[in-house]
Structures are given as structure tokens and as C-alpha cells.
Amino acid sequence: MAPYKAQYKTEGKVLKVTGKLDFAEEEGLRKAGTALLSKGEGEIVLDLAKVTYISSSCLGEILVLDEESKKKGRPFKVLIPRALLYVYDLMGIRSVVNTDIVE
């Protein structure tokens, strides 16, 4: 079972998130994503494969991270689980952010 509070782990250029990304996690997601963006060059991947819930505020943070990566000239990709795809698409994020669907 995924933990209630989100957990963040950076592996190279990948930020792996586990748990629930609710409103209280907005700042944590921003800090972890910004820290990854400040390191090195090349594509950044936000791996949400083990996220069980995502709030609209955290979806907004994904858009902010995408915009920041574009400013720095770094490709950005989100790995989203199929279970969260409905809300992700409802917000129209897949039309803006490079996204791969994971099982």
C-alpha cells in the first residue's frame, strides 16, 4: 500500500514520487522538481507511476515544472499511471506536457 504522505526520490535525472499528491504536497513537489531542474543537463523525468492520487494544485505544479524546464532548454517528461489519466486529461495537461502512460 502506498504511503499517505508523498515520498520523493531522485535517481539520476528521474524524480520518482510515491503516495498521494494532495494539496499539502504542492510545495514538496515544487521543491523536489526545482532541485532536479537545477542539476546538470538533459531530459528530466517526473515518474508518477506509484502515485495513487493527484490534486489539481499538484497538476498545476507539473505545468510550472514543464515551463521552467523549457526556459532552461531541458526536455521534460511525465510518466503517469493509467489510473490517474482521466484527471490528468481533464486538466488538458497531456496536450501541453510530454507524457508517457505507465501501467
ChimeraX attribute file (.defattr): number of C-alpha atoms within 10 A of each C-alpha:
attribute: neighborCount
match mode: 1-to-1
recipient: residues
	/A:1	6
	/A:2	12
	/A:3	11
	/A:4	13
	/A:5	13
	/A:6	20
	/A:7	19
	/A:8	16
	/A:9	12
	/A:10	16
	/A:11	10
	/A:12	11
	/A:13	16
	/A:14	17
	/A:15	20
	/A:16	19
	/A:17	21
	/A:18	20
	/A:19	20
	/A:20	21
	/A:21	25
	/A:22	18
	/A:23	13
	/A:24	14
	/A:25	18
	/A:26	19
	/A:27	13
	/A:28	15
	/A:29	23
	/A:30	17
	/A:31	12
	/A:32	17
	/A:33	25
	/A:34	15
	/A:35	12
	/A:36	20
	/A:37	22
	/A:38	10
	/A:39	11
	/A:40	11
	/A:41	13
	/A:42	13
	/A:43	14
	/A:44	23
	/A:45	23
	/A:46	22
	/A:47	22
	/A:48	23
	/A:49	20
	/A:50	20
	/A:51	21
	/A:52	20
	/A:53	17
	/A:54	19
	/A:55	17
	/A:56	15
	/A:57	15
	/A:58	21
	/A:59	21
	/A:60	15
	/A:61	17
	/A:62	22
	/A:63	14
	/A:64	15
	/A:65	21
	/A:66	23
	/A:67	16
	/A:68	16
	/A:69	21
	/A:70	12
	/A:71	9
	/A:72	12
	/A:73	12
	/A:74	17
	/A:75	15
	/A:76	21
	/A:77	19
	/A:78	22
	/A:79	18
	/A:80	21
	/A:81	19
	/A:82	13
	/A:83	15
	/A:84	16
	/A:85	15
	/A:86	11
	/A:87	15
	/A:88	19
	/A:89	11
	/A:90	9
	/A:91	13
	/A:92	12
	/A:93	17
	/A:94	15
	/A:95	10
	/A:96	10
	/A:97	17
	/A:98	14
	/A:99	16
	/A:100	13
	/A:101	14
	/A:102	15
	/A:103	9
